[in-house]
Amino acid sequence: MQWTIPGTTLSAQRQEADQVDKLFQSMFLAGGLTLSQVASITGLEPYTIQNWVKRGFLPPPQGKRYCMEQLCRIVNMNILKGNMNLDQNVRLMGYLNGDLADESDDLVDDTMLFFCFVRLAARIPDLRENWDQALEAVTSTYREPIPGAREKLEKVLKIMLTTWRANQLKAQAEQMLAEL
């Protein structure tokens, strides 16, 4: 089944969600991405991305190129922005990774968080599945840097999934209302 990869404008097959990391890695074979490429992938305006850099929510690009870690941070924030204000978004990311400008205190890097989220979203499209079983499946390769990190990761993933699904339901309701 075709779907849009959460937080992006990219189409893929839902059953291939476990392979999304390979898709993202292929985008970086020639090096980093430009601001216009990141904006195209995320559907965000370039000034929004620049504002997030300016405010310290992600490190500045190196040589005007964004790395995969930065793209995934942007996509993670984009997933949440529809139903969560920016302060809440930053608070959630900070809960898991401390100071967003300092990657040395991260419990989970942004790429792993995003790839886990995509796999979880593909497994639980309607929130009726068994959360615990799905979370175990998508975080099975995660190794805790400190005790309790897995629990934090799972809490953040649940919040992200609920927010993403709420965004989908809101868009569906708006479409239905427009059709009246």
C-alpha positions in Angstrom: 0.0 0.0 0.0 1.3 3.4 -1.0 1.7 6.0 1.7 3.6 9.2 2.4 6.6 8.8 4.7 5.6 10.7 7.9 7.1 14.2 8.1 8.0 14.2 4.4 6.6 14.5 0.9 8.1 11.2 -0.2 5.9 8.3 -1.3 6.8 4.7 -0.5 5.2 1.4 0.1 4.0 1.0 3.7 5.3 -2.6 3.8 8.8 -1.3 3.0 8.9 0.9 6.1 11.8 -1.2 7.5 13.9 -0.1 4.5 13.3 3.7 4.8 16.9 4.1 6.2 18.3 2.8 2.9 16.1 5.4 1.0 17.5 8.2 3.2 21.1 6.9 2.9 20.8 7.0 -0.8 19.9 10.7 -0.8 23.3 11.4 0.9 25.5 9.4 -1.4 26.7 12.6 -3.1 27.1 14.4 0.2 24.7 16.6 2.1 21.5 18.2 1.0 20.9 21.9 0.2 18.2 23.9 1.9 16.0 23.8 -1.1 16.3 20.0 -1.2 15.4 19.7 2.5 12.5 22.0 2.0 11.3 19.9 -0.9 11.6 16.6 1.1 9.8 18.0 4.1 7.3 20.4 2.5 8.5 23.1 4.9 9.3 26.6 3.8 13.1 27.3 3.8 12.6 30.2 6.3 11.1 27.8 8.8 14.1 25.5 8.6 16.5 28.5 8.8 14.5 29.8 11.9 14.9 26.4 13.6 18.7 26.6 13.0 18.8 30.2 14.2 16.9 29.3 17.4 19.3 26.4 18.1 16.9 23.5 17.5 19.4 21.9 15.1 23.0 22.6 14.3 23.8 24.8 11.3 24.5 23.1 8.0 28.2 22.6 7.1 29.1 24.3 3.9 25.4 25.0 3.2 24.7 21.3 3.3 22.5 19.4 5.7 23.5 15.9 6.8 21.1 13.0 7.4 21.0 13.6 11.2 19.9 17.2 10.6 17.3 16.1 8.0 15.9 13.6 10.4 15.7 16.2 13.2 13.8 18.5 10.9 11.5 15.6 9.8 10.9 14.6 13.5 9.9 18.2 14.3 7.8 18.4 11.2 5.8 15.3 12.3 4.8 17.0 15.5 4.3 20.6 14.3 0.7 20.2 13.2 -0.8 19.5 16.6 2.0 20.5 18.9 3.4 24.0 19.3 7.1 24.6 18.8 7.8 24.8 22.6 6.1 21.5 23.2 7.9 20.0 20.2 11.3 21.2 21.5 10.4 20.0 25.1 9.6 16.5 23.7 12.9 16.3 21.8 14.7 17.7 24.8 13.2 15.0 27.1 14.9 12.4 25.0 18.1 14.2 24.1 18.7 17.1 26.5 20.1 20.2 25.0 19.2 20.1 21.3 22.3 22.1 20.4 24.6 19.5 22.1 24.6 16.0 20.5 26.9 14.6 23.2 24.0 14.2 25.6 21.7 12.4 23.2 20.1 9.1 24.3 19.0 8.4 20.7 20.2 10.1 17.6 17.6 11.7 15.4 18.1 9.2 12.5 17.3 6.3 14.8 14.3 8.1 16.3 12.9 8.8 12.9 13.5 5.3 11.5 11.9 3.7 14.6 9.0 6.1 14.2 8.4 5.2 10.6 8.5 1.5 11.3 6.1 2.0 14.2 3.7 4.2 12.1 3.7 1.5 9.5 2.8 -1.2 12.0 0.1 0.8 13.9 -1.7 2.8 11.2 -4.9 3.1 13.3 -3.7 2.9 16.9 -5.6 -0.3 17.6 -2.6 -2.6 17.4 -0.7 -3.8 20.5 1.6 -0.8 21.3 4.0 -2.8 23.5 4.6 -5.5 20.9 5.1 -2.9 18.1 7.4 -0.8 20.2 9.5 -3.9 21.1 9.8 -4.7 17.4 10.9 -1.3 16.2 13.3 -0.6 19.1 14.9 -4.1 19.1 18.2 -2.9 17.8 18.4 0.1 20.2 21.1 -0.2 22.9 20.6 2.0 25.9 23.5 4.3 26.7 22.1 4.6 30.2 19.4 2.7 32.1 15.9 4.0 31.4 16.8 5.3 27.9 14.6 2.7 26.2 11.6 3.7 28.3 12.1 7.4 27.3 12.4 6.4 23.6 9.2 4.4 23.8 7.3 7.3 25.5 8.5 9.8 22.8 7.5 7.4 20.0 4.0 7.0 21.5 3.6 10.8 21.7 4.9 11.2 18.1 2.6 8.5 16.8 -0.4 9.9 18.6 0.3 13.4 17.3 1.0 12.2 13.7 -2.3 10.2 13.7 -4.2 13.3 15.1 -2.8 15.3 12.2 -4.1 12.7 9.8 -7.5 12.6 11.4 -7.7 16.4 11.4 -6.9 16.6 7.7 -9.5 13.9 7.0 -12.1 15.8 9.0 -11.3 19.0 7.1 -11.6 17.1 3.8 -15.0 15.7 4.8 -16.2 19.1 5.9 -15.1 20.6 2.6 -17.1 18.0 0.7 -20.3 19.0 2.5 
